[in-house]
Amino acid sequence: MNPNVNADPAELAKFSDLAHRWWDPDSEFRPLHQINPLRLGWIDGLAGLAGKQVLDIGCGGGILSDSMARKGADVTGIDLSVKALRVAQLHALEAGTANVRYQEISAEAMAQERPGAFDVVTCMEMLEHVPDPASVVRACSTLVKPGGWVFFSTLNRSAKAFLFAVLGAEYLLQLLPKGTHEYAKFIRPSELASHCRAAGLELDQTRGMEYNPLTQRYWLSADTSVNYLFATRKP
């Protein structure tokens, strides 16, 4: 057992079946595994993860958290799904990933506990699942140190996003479980940019993420009409 991970292996063993699905690249989580190298490389290229204090908000089963720790960051992953966190902890134990820990806490509560504690904050594929995304953006700004980076990724509320991310991904191609996304909660880049400005974050870079169903390949581009990523900094 990895001494850097504070967890009970006996308790975590109960969730081994669920962990297998989260970390199986051919499961319903396959898209997350496929896009993870892209977003990891983009984040690391801008922020330089090695030696940094990193917070991953909405970490789920820990796919991004674990990979950032393996780049040399000291990572805290937070989520409100107890099962997902146990999956993440189990994987860290099995894989022997150092410098990663997981906590059941909201972004807002974490902001009260540890303001200005992190060099890098990531909030990926999470804002479109919460009732008040602006509140999460404010928490991210509170949590990051001056000069630090905050990264977001979400889905644009556009006709193309409805066609590709909902009808295409969930129903036609079955890349994601049906009901994964609710179109009304998608966020236009202009709206997210407004939330960032209101929270005191400066937008540094925007990227889109595209997918070709024939080649099953993802890539980053300038097209933000479906999936997009923001890199912001706190002055």
C-alpha positions in Angstrom: 0.0 0.0 0.0 1.3 3.4 -0.9 2.0 5.4 2.3 1.1 8.6 0.6 -2.6 7.6 0.2 -4.7 7.7 3.3 -7.3 5.0 2.7 -8.6 1.7 4.0 -7.9 -1.0 1.4 -10.6 -3.2 2.9 -13.2 -0.5 2.5 -12.1 0.4 -0.9 -12.2 -3.3 -2.1 -16.0 -3.1 -2.0 -15.9 -0.8 -5.0 -13.5 -2.7 -7.1 -16.2 -3.6 -9.7 -17.1 0.1 -10.1 -13.4 1.0 -10.2 -12.9 -1.4 -13.1 -15.5 0.4 -15.1 -14.1 3.9 -14.4 -10.6 2.8 -15.4 -11.5 0.5 -18.2 -10.7 2.4 -21.4 -13.4 0.4 -23.3 -16.1 1.2 -20.8 -18.7 4.0 -20.9 -15.8 6.2 -19.6 -13.8 5.7 -22.8 -14.2 9.3 -24.0 -12.6 10.6 -20.8 -9.7 8.3 -21.3 -9.3 9.4 -25.0 -9.4 13.1 -24.3 -7.3 13.0 -21.1 -3.9 13.1 -22.9 -5.0 16.2 -24.8 -6.2 18.1 -21.8 -3.3 17.0 -19.7 -0.7 18.1 -22.3 -2.5 21.4 -22.7 -2.6 22.1 -19.0 1.0 21.0 -18.4 2.3 23.0 -21.4 0.8 26.2 -19.9 1.1 25.8 -16.2 4.1 23.4 -15.8 2.6 20.8 -13.4 5.8 19.4 -11.8 6.1 20.6 -8.2 2.9 22.5 -8.3 0.0 22.4 -5.8 -3.0 21.3 -7.9 -6.7 21.1 -7.1 -9.0 19.0 -9.4 -12.6 20.0 -8.8 -15.2 17.4 -9.8 -12.5 14.8 -10.1 -14.8 11.8 -10.4 -12.8 8.6 -10.6 -9.6 10.5 -10.8 -8.6 10.1 -14.4 -7.1 13.6 -14.7 -6.0 13.9 -11.0 -3.9 10.7 -11.3 -2.3 11.8 -14.6 -1.4 15.2 -13.2 0.2 13.6 -10.1 2.2 11.4 -12.5 3.5 14.6 -14.1 5.0 15.5 -10.7 2.2 17.7 -9.2 0.9 17.4 -5.7 -2.8 16.8 -6.4 -6.0 17.1 -4.4 -9.1 15.8 -6.1 -12.5 16.8 -4.7 -16.0 15.6 -5.6 -19.4 15.1 -4.0 -19.8 11.5 -5.3 -18.6 9.2 -2.5 -18.5 6.2 -4.8 -16.4 8.0 -7.4 -13.9 9.1 -4.8 -13.6 5.6 -3.5 -12.9 4.5 -7.0 -10.2 7.1 -7.4 -8.6 6.2 -4.0 -8.7 2.5 -5.0 -7.0 3.2 -8.3 -4.3 5.3 -6.5 -3.6 2.4 -4.2 -3.5 -0.2 -7.0 -1.4 2.0 -9.3 0.9 3.2 -6.5 0.3 6.9 -7.5 2.2 9.2 -5.1 1.2 12.7 -4.3 -2.6 12.4 -4.9 -5.4 12.5 -2.4 -9.2 12.7 -2.6 -11.8 14.5 -0.5 -15.5 14.7 -0.4 -16.2 18.4 -0.3 -17.7 21.1 -2.6 -15.6 23.7 -4.3 -17.3 26.4 -2.3 -16.6 24.7 1.0 -13.0 24.1 0.0 -12.6 27.8 -0.9 -13.6 28.7 2.7 -11.1 26.2 4.1 -8.1 26.8 1.8 -8.2 30.2 0.0 -5.2 30.9 -2.1 -3.7 27.5 -1.5 -3.2 26.2 -5.0 -0.9 27.0 -8.0 -3.3 25.3 -10.4 -7.0 24.6 -10.3 -8.8 22.4 -12.8 -12.6 22.1 -13.3 -13.2 19.9 -16.3 -16.5 18.6 -17.6 -18.2 19.7 -14.4 -19.7 23.2 -14.8 -22.5 21.8 -17.1 -23.7 19.5 -14.3 -24.2 22.1 -11.5 -27.1 24.5 -10.9 -24.9 27.6 -10.3 -21.7 27.4 -12.4 -20.9 31.0 -11.5 -20.6 30.0 -7.9 -18.0 27.3 -8.8 -16.0 29.8 -10.9 -15.9 32.2 -7.9 -14.7 29.4 -5.7 -12.0 28.5 -8.2 -10.8 32.1 -8.2 -10.7 32.1 -4.4 -8.7 28.8 -4.3 -5.9 29.8 -6.7 -2.9 31.8 -5.7 -2.2 35.2 -7.4 -0.5 34.4 -10.7 -1.9 30.9 -10.7 -3.9 29.1 -13.4 -7.5 28.0 -13.5 -8.6 25.6 -16.3 -12.2 24.9 -17.3 -13.7 22.7 -19.9 -17.4 22.5 -20.7 -20.0 22.3 -23.5 -21.2 25.2 -25.6 -25.0 25.8 -25.7 -25.3 25.6 -29.5 -27.3 23.7 -32.1 -24.1 21.9 -33.1 -23.4 20.9 -29.5 -26.9 19.5 -29.2 -26.5 17.5 -32.4 -23.0 16.2 -31.6 -22.8 16.0 -27.8 -26.4 14.8 -27.0 -28.0 13.2 -30.1 -24.7 12.0 -31.6 -22.6 11.0 -28.6 -25.4 9.6 -26.4 -28.0 8.2 -28.8 -26.4 7.5 -32.2 -22.8 6.6 -31.4 -23.5 5.6 -27.8 -20.2 7.0 -26.7 -21.8 8.2 -23.4 -24.7 6.8 -21.3 -28.1 8.4 -22.3 -29.0 11.3 -20.1 -25.3 12.2 -19.4 -25.9 15.8 -20.5 -28.8 18.3 -20.2 -28.7 20.7 -23.1 -30.2 23.6 -21.1 -27.2 23.5 -18.7 -24.6 23.9 -21.5 -22.7 27.2 -21.2 -21.8 29.6 -24.0 -18.1 30.7 -24.1 -19.3 34.3 -23.7 -21.2 33.3 -20.5 -18.2 31.5 -19.0 -16.0 34.4 -19.9 -18.4 36.7 -18.1 -18.4 34.5 -15.0 -14.5 34.5 -15.1 -14.3 38.3 -15.3 -16.8 38.7 -12.4 -14.7 36.4 -10.3 -11.4 38.2 -11.1 -10.0 35.7 -13.5 -8.3 36.8 -16.8 -8.9 34.6 -19.9 -5.5 33.7 -21.3 -6.3 31.0 -23.9 -9.3 29.2 -25.5 -9.3 25.9 -27.2 -12.0 23.8 -28.8 -12.1 20.0 -28.8 -13.3 18.1 -31.9 -14.0 14.4 -32.6 -14.1 12.4 -35.8 -16.4 9.4 -35.3 -14.9 7.6 -38.3 -11.3 7.7 -37.1 -12.4 7.9 -33.4 -9.8 10.6 -32.9 -10.0 13.7 -30.7 -8.0 16.9 -31.2 -7.7 20.4 -30.0 -8.5 23.2 -32.4 -9.9 26.8 -32.6 -13.5 25.5 -33.0 -15.3 26.1 -29.7 -18.8 25.3 -31.1 -19.1 22.0 -29.1 -16.5 21.2 -26.4 -14.2 24.0 -25.4 -11.5 24.7 -22.8 -10.5 28.0 -21.0 -7.2 28.7 -19.5 -7.5 31.6 -17.1 -5.1 33.3 -14.7 -5.5 35.2 -11.4 -3.6 38.6 -11.5 
